[in-house]
Amino acid sequence: MRGDHHSITVTEQLLDSKDFSGKKGQLKRLTEKIDESDTDFFKRVDSIIVNEDQKGEIVDSMLEETKKLKRQNSDLIEEVNQQINKTVTKLNEQADEIKTQRMTLRYRDNI
């Protein structure tokens, strides 16, 4: 009828989706470089202590500490890599949400 008010609610995607999964690779390459640096450092420490036939409580203590640090660093790298996966997934989801808009169109019959 003439003068009746109506509304329609629709959800529209305003922009195309973009996948940010490629960012995972970029970020993980950085953690790999950190891991390589750690590995190189610990190899040098081992070569200085072990290859020079150093012995004694201090040397044993240093070797034990370097093993602990190696494990801790490895665990941290793994944790960072997992966090990278979660963060990039959330980024994809948030970007998709922003690109979609819910709209309500209100109109009145003129017939």
C-alpha positions as CSV (number, residue, x, y, z in Angstrom):
1,M,0.0,0.0,0.0
2,R,1.0,3.5,-0.6
3,G,3.0,5.0,2.3
4,D,3.9,1.6,3.9
5,H,7.5,1.5,5.2
6,H,9.7,-1.5,4.4
7,S,13.3,-2.5,5.0
8,I,15.6,-5.1,3.6
9,T,18.9,-6.1,5.3
10,V,21.7,-7.6,3.2
11,T,25.3,-8.4,3.7
12,E,27.6,-7.4,0.9
13,Q,31.3,-8.0,0.3
14,L,32.6,-4.6,-0.6
15,L,36.2,-5.6,-1.4
16,D,37.7,-8.8,-2.7
17,S,39.3,-11.2,-0.2
18,K,43.0,-11.2,0.1
19,D,45.0,-14.1,1.5
20,F,47.8,-13.1,3.9
21,S,49.1,-16.7,4.2
22,G,52.3,-15.6,2.3
23,K,53.2,-13.6,5.4
24,K,53.7,-16.8,7.3
25,G,56.6,-17.7,5.1
26,Q,58.2,-14.3,5.4
27,L,58.0,-14.3,9.1
28,K,59.1,-18.0,9.5
29,R,62.2,-17.2,7.4
30,L,63.2,-14.7,10.0
31,T,62.8,-17.3,12.8
32,E,64.9,-19.7,10.7
33,K,67.7,-17.1,10.5
34,I,67.5,-16.7,14.3
35,D,67.7,-20.5,14.7
36,E,70.6,-20.7,12.3
37,S,72.5,-18.0,14.3
38,D,71.8,-19.9,17.6
39,T,73.0,-23.1,16.1
40,D,76.2,-21.4,14.8
41,F,76.8,-19.8,18.2
42,F,76.3,-23.1,20.1
43,K,78.6,-25.0,17.7
44,R,81.3,-22.4,18.3
45,V,80.9,-22.6,22.1
46,D,81.0,-26.5,21.8
47,S,84.1,-26.3,19.6
48,I,85.9,-24.0,22.0
49,I,85.0,-26.1,25.1
50,V,85.0,-29.7,23.7
51,N,87.5,-29.6,20.9
52,E,90.2,-28.0,23.1
53,D,89.7,-30.9,25.6
54,Q,88.7,-28.6,28.4
55,K,87.7,-30.5,31.5
56,G,86.4,-29.7,35.0
57,E,83.4,-28.6,36.8
58,I,83.3,-25.2,35.2
59,V,83.4,-26.7,31.7
60,D,80.8,-29.2,32.6
61,S,78.6,-26.5,34.0
62,M,79.1,-24.4,30.8
63,L,78.2,-27.3,28.6
64,E,75.1,-28.0,30.6
65,E,74.0,-24.3,30.5
66,T,74.5,-24.2,26.7
67,K,72.4,-27.3,26.3
68,K,69.6,-25.7,28.4
69,L,69.9,-22.5,26.4
70,K,69.7,-24.5,23.1
71,R,66.5,-26.2,24.3
72,Q,65.0,-23.0,25.5
73,N,65.8,-21.2,22.2
74,S,64.4,-24.1,20.2
75,D,61.2,-24.0,22.3
76,L,60.9,-20.3,21.8
77,I,61.3,-20.6,18.0
78,E,58.6,-23.3,17.9
79,E,56.3,-21.1,20.0
80,V,56.9,-18.1,17.8
81,N,56.2,-20.2,14.7
82,Q,52.9,-21.4,16.2
83,Q,52.0,-17.8,17.1
84,I,52.8,-16.7,13.5
85,N,50.3,-19.3,12.2
86,K,47.6,-18.1,14.7
87,T,48.2,-14.4,14.0
88,V,48.1,-14.7,10.2
89,T,45.0,-16.8,10.4
90,K,43.4,-14.1,12.6
91,L,44.6,-11.4,10.3
92,N,42.9,-13.1,7.4
93,E,39.6,-13.4,9.4
94,Q,39.7,-9.8,10.5
95,A,40.4,-8.5,7.0
96,D,37.5,-10.5,5.6
97,E,35.2,-9.2,8.3
98,I,36.1,-5.6,7.5
99,K,35.5,-6.1,3.8
100,T,32.0,-7.4,4.4
101,Q,29.3,-4.8,5.4
102,R,25.8,-5.4,6.6
103,M,23.4,-2.8,5.2
104,T,19.7,-2.1,5.9
105,L,17.8,-0.4,3.1
106,R,14.6,1.4,4.2
107,Y,12.0,2.6,1.8
108,R,8.4,3.7,1.5
109,D,5.9,2.6,-1.1
110,N,4.9,5.3,-3.5
111,I,2.3,3.2,-5.4
